[in-house]
Amino acid sequence: MELEELIENTLRRKHLEEMMGRPEKEHTPLEGMDNEQIKRFALFLFEENQKKSRQLDEMIARLDEIGKDLKESNRKIDSL
């Protein structure tokens, strides 16, 4: 990840954390945003969801590999 992307993602995350930390009555992140800001915010949420989905898929695939390795190891141990 390039430095600019890292900075932008950090700023977005910080903004989101600030919005989520507001008291309930102020918890309206779209209030006061123009259409372009709303589009960027929606895109940010979508991208974050996609990243988490990819991470989950990668974790599941890695766990599957570990499971296969364990089964193979058990077969080798059993054959001894």
Secondary structure, DSSP 8 states (H G I E B T S, - for coil): --HHHHHHHHHHHHHHHHHHTS-GGG--TTTT--HHHHHHHHHHHHHHHHHHHHHHHHHHHHHHHHHHHHHHHHHHHHH-
